[in-house]
Amino acid sequence: MNEVAEQKAVTTTAPVIETPAPKEPMKIGIETVHFAAAIAAVKPFVSNRATLPILCNVRLTQQTNRLAFHATDLDCSIVTHIDGTGSRGGGSTTAPVRQLADILKGCNGDIHIEADPKDKISIVSGGLSSGLLGLPAEEYPAITKFRADRQEQITQGMLKTMLDRVRRCQSTAETRYVINGVLFERKAGMVRVVATDGRRLALSEQETDIPDKDFQVIIPRDTVDKVYRLLGAGSGNTVTIEAEYDKEAFDKHVKEKAKAAASAKREVKALKLEDEEATHIRFTFDAVLGKGSKQVTLPVVIVSKTISGTYPNYRQVIPTECLHRCELPRQEISERVSHLAAAVRAVSQPSIGLQFNKNDLYLFTFNQDGTKSDCHIALKEGTTKERRVALNPKYLLDALSSVPESETVTLEMVDELSPVTFKEKDDSGWLMVVMPMRGS
């Protein structure tokens, strides 16, 4: 009897294995132009050389009459959705984004998407029917929760213009990863973006009226490019920018500081959250894709990791003294510099000499074979004394193309060995500092 009782006790405590709920199929109809716009928006966020095959896919989730898209490369992710006509409920799957883009090229009118529980996907549009084999949505990286510790809101047009004025100066060198992006900063009632590659620096700033605490984050170069591409040029729509801090790391840092101060018997210096580094940044806005009758507005949420580290003190780079100032005809000089730059394209360290006189600018360069190319440009306002400086032609062209809406650009300098500063005549909050080259 005891043996029987013990056997019963063992069997009654055995775990109960539950049968997993059956996976719901997906079935929804979408306008081709809307589906194509969503794929165009998420495609840059899909990794080209992913170590995990599923990262080459986009996650599709049906929410009744809505289809949500989620793409990520683990550093930066995007979420958007489009409306359609579907059955109640809905399933999810992942599909290779590039194959979807290729299939959409031959679709017209509405498309009907179906996915069975085994992730076999069917896309039908008119007389075209295509099949894909996806991967389980459960294996796709989940959308991480985001806590907004700081927030800023500006118009899309303003942010797009500010990023366009500095993004050319982002570094690509792996040795100084902290400058491989753009510094976004809100401080003292100003929103500011800064970029540098060590040889030049660009800054653009605008006033802000949001009464929140100051903060700064370093946005990676790839994220800057992706956000810039989706931002609209109009001034009507806004973009919300939020920063998230690692509060656990911050609290740990505060305790360590307090312990160190106590052991040294000195006063504990209070730390503020903005003294610490933000770990993630989020952009929320309505992206406009396509043109004319194919224009589609999509709500997008982009979340990206930030670059860890201390950004260089950019204020120390900006010259505070100016001995010579002149107005340059932006378009004319761009054309002439482009022509001269073609002659020194094969030179390892190309440079263009700028010689300023009272009424004109003399541009010249020496070709690889020792021959010389030059030209003269008339100036409305030149320098009081003859001055000469040599600049990298690409840096000069980048400075001139950063403000395409301006007829003139102001050049300020001290001497041929000091940094040259480019500004807009109306002091719009933009400047670019370029280090000169020795000799020309």
C-alpha positions as CSV (number, residue, x, y, z in Angstrom):
1,M,0.0,0.0,0.0
2,N,2.8,2.4,0.9
3,E,4.5,1.8,-2.5
4,V,1.2,2.5,-4.3
5,A,0.7,5.7,-2.3
6,E,4.2,6.9,-3.1
7,Q,3.7,6.1,-6.8
8,K,0.5,8.1,-6.8
9,A,2.2,11.0,-5.1
10,V,4.9,11.1,-7.8
11,T,2.4,11.0,-10.7
12,T,0.2,13.8,-9.2
13,T,3.2,16.2,-9.0
14,A,4.3,15.7,-12.6
15,P,4.2,18.9,-14.7
16,V,1.3,19.5,-17.0
17,I,2.5,20.2,-20.6
18,E,0.2,22.6,-22.3
19,T,-0.4,22.5,-26.0
20,P,0.6,25.9,-27.5
21,A,-2.2,27.9,-29.0
22,P,-2.4,27.5,-32.8
23,K,-0.7,30.3,-34.8
24,E,-3.2,32.6,-36.5
25,P,-3.0,33.0,-40.3
26,M,-2.7,36.4,-41.9
27,K,-5.1,37.6,-44.6
28,I,-5.3,41.3,-45.6
29,G,-5.8,43.4,-48.6
30,I,-3.6,46.5,-49.1
31,E,-3.3,49.2,-51.8
32,T,-0.1,48.6,-53.7
33,V,1.1,52.2,-53.4
34,H,0.7,52.1,-49.6
35,F,2.5,48.7,-49.3
36,A,5.3,50.0,-51.5
37,A,5.7,53.1,-49.4
38,A,6.0,51.1,-46.2
39,I,8.6,48.8,-47.7
40,A,10.6,51.8,-49.0
41,A,10.5,53.3,-45.5
42,V,11.7,50.1,-43.6
43,K,14.1,48.8,-46.2
44,P,17.2,50.9,-45.1
45,F,16.7,49.5,-41.6
46,V,17.2,45.9,-42.7
47,S,20.8,44.7,-42.5
48,N,22.6,43.9,-45.7
49,R,25.1,41.6,-44.1
50,A,23.2,40.2,-41.2
51,T,24.8,37.3,-39.2
52,L,21.2,36.2,-38.4
53,P,19.1,35.4,-41.5
54,I,16.0,36.7,-39.9
55,L,17.5,40.2,-39.8
56,C,17.2,40.3,-43.6
57,N,13.5,40.2,-43.1
58,V,10.8,42.6,-42.0
59,R,8.2,41.6,-39.5
60,L,4.6,41.9,-40.7
61,T,1.8,41.9,-38.1
62,Q,-1.9,42.0,-38.9
63,Q,-4.0,43.9,-36.5
64,T,-7.5,43.4,-37.9
65,N,-7.6,46.0,-40.8
66,R,-4.1,47.3,-40.2
67,L,-0.7,45.9,-41.2
68,A,2.2,46.8,-39.0
69,F,5.9,46.7,-40.2
70,H,8.9,46.4,-37.9
71,A,12.5,46.3,-39.2
72,T,15.8,46.5,-37.2
73,D,19.5,45.9,-37.6
74,L,19.8,45.7,-33.8
75,D,21.2,49.2,-33.5
76,C,18.4,51.1,-35.1
77,S,14.8,50.1,-35.7
78,I,11.6,51.4,-37.3
79,V,7.9,50.7,-36.8
80,T,5.1,51.9,-39.1
81,H,1.7,50.7,-40.2
82,I,-0.8,51.0,-43.1
83,D,-4.5,50.4,-43.3
84,G,-6.2,47.8,-45.4
85,T,-9.1,45.4,-45.5
86,G,-8.8,42.1,-43.6
87,S,-10.5,39.5,-41.5
88,R,-10.9,39.8,-37.8
89,G,-7.9,39.1,-35.6
90,G,-4.7,38.5,-37.5
91,G,-1.3,36.8,-37.5
92,S,2.3,37.7,-38.0
93,T,5.3,36.5,-40.0
94,T,8.6,37.8,-41.4
95,A,9.4,38.2,-45.0
96,P,12.7,39.0,-46.9
97,V,12.3,42.7,-47.6
98,R,14.3,42.8,-50.8
99,Q,12.2,40.1,-52.4
100,L,9.1,42.0,-51.3
101,A,10.4,45.1,-53.0
102,D,11.1,43.2,-56.2
103,I,7.6,41.6,-56.2
104,L,6.0,45.0,-55.7
105,K,7.5,46.3,-58.9
106,G,5.1,44.2,-61.0
107,C,2.0,44.9,-58.9
108,N,-0.8,47.3,-59.8
109,G,-4.0,48.2,-57.9
110,D,-4.7,46.3,-54.7
111,I,-2.7,43.4,-53.4
112,H,-3.8,40.5,-51.2
113,I,-1.4,39.0,-48.7
114,E,-1.8,35.7,-47.0
115,A,0.5,33.8,-44.7
116,D,-0.3,30.4,-43.2
117,P,0.9,29.2,-39.8
118,K,4.0,27.7,-41.4
119,D,5.0,31.1,-42.7
120,K,4.3,30.4,-46.4
121,I,3.4,33.8,-47.9
122,S,1.3,34.5,-50.9
123,I,1.0,37.8,-52.7
124,V,-1.7,38.3,-55.3
125,S,-2.2,41.4,-57.4
126,G,-4.3,41.3,-60.6
127,G,-3.0,38.4,-62.6
128,L,0.3,38.2,-60.7
129,S,0.7,35.6,-57.9
130,S,4.0,35.3,-56.0
131,G,5.1,33.0,-53.2
132,L,7.6,33.5,-50.4
133,L,8.9,31.5,-47.5
134,G,9.2,33.6,-44.4
135,L,10.6,32.9,-41.0
136,P,8.6,32.7,-37.7
137,A,7.8,36.1,-36.2
138,E,8.5,34.7,-32.7
139,E,12.2,34.6,-33.6
140,Y,12.3,38.3,-34.7
141,P,13.9,40.7,-32.2
142,A,11.2,42.2,-30.0
143,I,10.4,45.9,-29.8
144,T,12.1,47.1,-26.7
145,K,10.3,49.4,-24.3
146,F,11.4,53.0,-24.4
147,R,11.3,55.5,-21.5
148,A,11.3,59.1,-22.5
149,D,13.5,60.9,-19.9
150,R,14.0,64.1,-22.1
151,Q,11.9,65.5,-24.9
152,E,12.1,68.1,-27.7
153,Q,9.7,68.9,-30.5
154,I,10.5,70.9,-33.6
155,T,9.2,71.0,-37.1
156,Q,10.4,68.4,-39.6
157,G,11.6,71.1,-42.0
158,M,13.7,72.7,-39.4
159,L,15.4,69.4,-38.3
160,K,15.9,68.3,-41.9
161,T,17.6,71.7,-42.7
162,M,19.8,71.6,-39.6
163,L,20.9,68.0,-40.3
164,D,21.6,68.8,-43.9
165,R,23.9,71.7,-42.9
166,V,26.1,69.5,-40.7
167,R,25.9,65.9,-41.9
168,R,28.7,66.2,-44.5
169,C,31.1,66.8,-41.7
170,Q,30.5,63.5,-39.9
171,S,33.6,61.4,-39.4
172,T,34.0,58.0,-41.0
173,A,37.2,57.1,-39.1
174,E,37.0,54.0,-36.9
175,T,39.7,55.3,-34.6
176,R,37.5,58.1,-33.2
177,Y,34.1,56.5,-33.0
178,V,32.7,59.3,-30.8
179,I,32.6,61.7,-33.7
180,N,31.1,59.2,-36.2
181,G,27.8,60.9,-35.9
182,V,26.0,64.2,-35.0
183,L,25.8,65.8,-31.6
184,F,22.2,66.8,-30.8
185,E,22.0,69.3,-28.0
186,R,19.4,71.4,-26.2
187,K,20.9,74.0,-24.0
188,A,19.9,77.5,-22.8
189,G,16.9,77.7,-25.0
190,M,18.6,76.5,-28.1
191,V,18.5,73.3,-30.2
192,R,21.9,72.6,-31.7
193,V,23.4,70.0,-34.0
194,V,27.2,69.6,-34.5
195,A,29.4,67.4,-36.6
196,T,33.1,67.2,-37.1
197,D,35.7,64.9,-38.7
198,G,38.7,66.6,-37.1
199,R,39.6,68.7,-40.1
200,R,36.3,70.7,-40.2
201,L,33.3,71.4,-38.0
202,A,29.7,72.4,-38.8
203,L,27.1,73.8,-36.4
204,S,23.5,74.7,-36.9
205,E,21.2,76.0,-34.1
206,Q,17.7,77.3,-33.6
207,E,15.8,78.7,-30.7
208,T,13.4,76.4,-28.8
209,D,10.5,77.2,-26.5
210,I,10.0,73.8,-24.7
211,P,10.5,74.4,-21.0
212,D,12.2,71.1,-20.2
213,K,15.6,70.1,-18.9
214,D,18.7,70.3,-21.1
215,F,20.2,67.2,-22.6
216,Q,22.6,66.0,-25.4
217,V,23.0,62.8,-27.3
218,I,25.4,61.6,-30.0
219,I,23.4,60.2,-32.9
220,P,25.2,57.6,-35.0
221,R,25.9,58.5,-38.7
222,D,23.8,55.7,-40.1
223,T,20.8,56.8,-38.0
224,V,21.3,60.4,-39.1
225,D,21.1,59.3,-42.7
226,K,18.0,57.2,-42.2
227,V,16.1,59.9,-40.3
228,Y,17.1,62.6,-42.7
229,R,15.8,60.5,-45.7
230,L,12.4,60.2,-44.1
231,L,12.0,63.8,-42.8
232,G,9.7,66.1,-44.8
233,A,10.9,69.5,-46.0
234,G,7.7,71.3,-45.1
235,S,7.4,73.3,-41.9
236,G,3.9,72.2,-40.9
237,N,4.5,68.7,-39.4
238,T,6.5,68.2,-36.3
239,V,8.9,65.6,-35.0
240,T,9.2,64.5,-31.4
241,I,12.7,63.7,-30.3
242,E,13.1,61.8,-27.0
243,A,16.1,60.6,-25.1
244,E,16.4,57.6,-22.7
245,Y,18.9,57.3,-19.9
246,D,20.1,54.2,-18.1
247,K,18.8,55.2,-14.6
248,E,20.2,52.0,-13.0
249,A,23.7,52.9,-14.2
250,F,23.2,56.5,-13.1
251,D,22.1,55.4,-9.6
252,K,25.1,53.1,-9.3
253,H,27.4,55.9,-10.4
254,V,25.8,58.2,-7.7
255,K,26.4,55.6,-5.0
256,E,30.0,55.1,-6.1
257,K,30.7,58.9,-6.1
258,A,29.1,59.2,-2.6
259,K,31.2,56.3,-1.3
260,A,34.4,57.7,-2.7
261,A,33.6,61.1,-1.3
262,A,32.9,59.7,2.1
263,S,36.1,57.7,2.3
264,A,38.0,60.8,1.3
265,K,36.0,62.9,3.8
266,R,35.0,65.5,1.3
267,E,31.7,67.0,0.3
268,V,29.6,65.0,-2.1
269,K,29.0,66.8,-5.4
270,A,25.4,66.4,-6.6
271,L,25.0,64.7,-10.0
272,K,22.2,65.5,-12.4
273,L,20.7,63.1,-14.9
274,E,21.9,65.3,-17.8
275,D,25.5,64.8,-16.6
276,E,25.1,61.1,-17.7
277,E,25.0,59.6,-21.1
278,A,21.7,58.9,-23.0
279,T,21.5,55.3,-24.2
280,H,18.8,55.6,-26.8
281,I,17.0,58.2,-28.9
282,R,13.6,58.1,-30.4
283,F,12.1,60.0,-33.4
284,T,8.3,60.1,-33.9
285,F,6.8,61.8,-36.9
286,D,4.7,61.4,-40.1
287,A,6.9,60.5,-43.0
288,V,5.8,61.5,-46.5
289,L,6.9,59.1,-49.3
290,G,6.3,59.2,-53.0
291,K,5.2,62.1,-55.2
292,G,1.9,63.2,-56.8
293,S,-0.8,60.6,-56.8
294,K,1.6,58.1,-55.3
295,Q,2.3,60.2,-52.2
296,V,1.7,58.4,-49.0
297,T,1.9,59.6,-45.4
298,L,3.1,57.0,-42.8
299,P,3.4,57.3,-39.0
300,V,6.9,56.2,-38.1
301,V,8.7,55.6,-34.9
302,I,12.5,55.3,-35.1
303,V,14.5,54.1,-32.1
304,S,18.3,54.1,-32.2
305,K,21.2,53.4,-29.8
306,T,23.4,56.4,-29.2
307,I,27.2,56.7,-29.3
308,S,28.8,56.4,-25.9
309,G,31.5,58.9,-25.0
310,T,32.3,62.5,-24.5
311,Y,31.9,64.7,-27.6
312,P,34.9,67.1,-28.2
313,N,34.5,70.7,-26.9
314,Y,33.4,72.2,-30.2
315,R,33.4,75.7,-28.8
316,Q,37.2,75.7,-28.6
317,V,37.4,75.1,-32.4
318,I,35.2,78.0,-33.5
319,P,37.4,81.1,-34.0
320,T,36.5,84.2,-31.9
321,E,38.6,86.6,-33.9
322,C,38.2,87.8,-37.4
323,L,40.6,90.2,-39.2
324,H,39.3,89.7,-42.8
325,R,35.8,89.1,-44.1
326,C,34.3,89.0,-47.6
327,E,31.1,87.9,-49.3
328,L,31.4,85.1,-51.8
329,P,28.9,84.4,-54.7
330,R,28.0,80.9,-53.7
331,Q,26.8,79.4,-57.0
332,E,29.5,80.9,-59.2
333,I,32.3,79.8,-56.9
334,S,30.8,76.3,-56.6
335,E,30.9,75.9,-60.4
336,R,34.5,77.2,-60.7
337,V,35.8,75.1,-57.8
338,S,34.1,72.0,-59.2
339,H,35.9,72.6,-62.5
340,L,39.3,73.2,-60.8
341,A,38.8,70.2,-58.5
342,A,38.5,67.8,-61.5
343,A,42.1,68.7,-62.5
344,V,43.5,67.6,-59.1
345,R,41.3,64.6,-58.6
346,A,44.3,62.2,-58.9
347,V,46.4,64.2,-56.4
348,S,46.7,62.5,-53.0
349,Q,46.2,65.7,-51.1
350,P,44.4,68.1,-53.4
351,S,44.1,71.8,-52.5
352,I,42.8,75.0,-54.1
353,G,44.4,78.3,-53.4
354,L,42.2,81.3,-52.7
355,Q,43.8,84.7,-53.1
356,F,41.6,87.6,-52.0
357,N,42.1,91.1,-53.3
358,K,40.0,94.2,-52.9
359,N,37.7,93.6,-55.8
360,D,38.2,90.0,-56.9
361,L,39.1,86.4,-55.9
362,Y,41.8,84.5,-57.6
363,L,41.3,80.7,-57.6
364,F,44.2,78.4,-58.6
365,T,45.5,74.9,-58.3
366,F,48.5,72.9,-59.5
367,N,47.9,69.7,-61.4
368,Q,49.7,66.4,-60.9
369,D,52.0,67.2,-63.8
370,G,53.0,70.6,-62.4
371,T,50.8,72.7,-64.7
372,K,48.5,75.3,-63.3
373,S,44.7,75.9,-63.6
374,D,43.2,79.2,-62.4
375,C,40.3,81.7,-62.7
376,H,39.2,85.1,-61.4
377,I,35.8,85.9,-59.8
378,A,34.6,89.5,-59.2
379,L,33.6,90.3,-55.6
380,K,31.2,93.0,-54.4
381,E,33.1,93.1,-51.1
382,G,36.6,91.8,-50.9
383,T,39.3,92.1,-48.2
384,T,41.1,95.3,-47.4
385,K,44.5,93.6,-47.8
386,E,45.6,90.9,-50.1
387,R,45.1,87.5,-48.3
388,R,45.8,83.9,-49.4
389,V,44.7,80.6,-48.0
390,A,44.6,77.0,-49.3
391,L,41.7,74.7,-48.7
392,N,40.7,71.1,-49.6
393,P,38.3,71.5,-52.6
394,K,35.8,69.0,-51.2
395,Y,35.6,70.8,-47.9
396,L,35.1,74.1,-49.8
397,L,32.3,72.6,-51.9
398,D,30.6,71.0,-48.9
399,A,30.6,74.4,-47.2
400,L,29.0,76.1,-50.2
401,S,26.4,73.4,-50.8
402,S,25.3,73.3,-47.1
403,V,23.2,76.5,-47.6
404,P,21.8,76.0,-51.2
405,E,19.1,78.7,-50.6
406,S,21.7,81.5,-50.0
407,E,23.0,83.6,-52.8
408,T,26.2,84.5,-50.9
409,V,28.3,83.0,-48.2
410,T,30.4,85.0,-45.8
411,L,34.1,83.9,-45.4
412,E,36.0,85.0,-42.2
413,M,39.7,84.4,-41.6
414,V,42.7,85.7,-39.6
415,D,45.6,84.5,-41.7
416,E,46.6,81.6,-44.0
417,L,47.4,79.3,-41.1
418,S,44.3,79.8,-39.1
419,P,40.9,78.1,-39.5
420,V,38.5,79.6,-42.0
421,T,34.9,80.2,-41.0
422,F,31.9,80.1,-43.4
423,K,28.6,81.7,-42.4
424,E,25.4,82.9,-43.9
425,K,25.1,86.7,-44.3
426,D,21.9,86.9,-42.2
427,D,23.5,85.0,-39.3
428,S,21.0,82.1,-39.6
429,G,22.7,80.0,-36.8
430,W,24.9,78.0,-39.2
431,L,28.6,78.0,-39.6
432,M,31.3,75.7,-40.8
433,V,35.0,75.9,-39.7
434,V,37.6,74.4,-42.1
435,M,41.3,73.9,-41.3
436,P,43.6,75.3,-44.1
437,M,46.2,73.3,-45.9
438,R,49.8,74.3,-45.9
439,G,50.9,75.7,-49.2
440,S,49.3,75.6,-52.7
